[in-house]
Amino acid sequence: MREHSPGPRRRGPRSDAQRNDRLILEAAARVLAEDPKATIQRIADEAGVVRLTVYRRYQNRDALRRAIFEAAASEAGKVITEIDHDMDPVDALRTLIIEMAGIAQRYPLLSVGTDLQPLPGDVRRPTPPPAGKAMQEAVIALVRRGQERGSLRADLPAELLPQAIAGTLRITLRFARSLKTDPSTIGTQVADLLLYGFATQHHV
């Protein structure tokens, strides 16, 4: 009797939904970075799905924007949890910044959008996504650990570095082309700038 080889494994409904969700968010991040008023149809076309697929998950552009920030923050949170807790805090922060640059390049909206990244203690700004808040708290904890160990300056507030990371990456990625910077090296360059500065060693 002839044996039948198993056919290609089919994606389950859940994996298809996850794949579509990723395609939609990455497409929306590209499109909305170029045109904040882009239609859901254009986003669906860019993602390669029908418009109804987008609407099933997201009611409007604001919901998409919030989901993009949440997805990016969630990815960054995973990076933080995977960092070795015994690693030197400076090395850990350098790794984190490089990974964050990669995430920001997958979601270009992060380079132009600031409405869901409120200032600490500013109750008038929108509430940040839960994953974004968790990520910021994790970075601050990492900075404080470095300050306690003496590898990071204790005269600067720990809350300053997460804001500096986000702001510097945002500006650098947005103007990378005019700066003639290779996108693949941006994370390393920003990490070295923020952690070691522009000054040569004998001026530090």
Helices and strands as residue ranges (DSSP letters): H 13-34, H 40-47, H 51-57, H 61-82, H 89-106, G 108-111, H 130-149, H 160-174, G 183-185, H 186-196, G 201-203
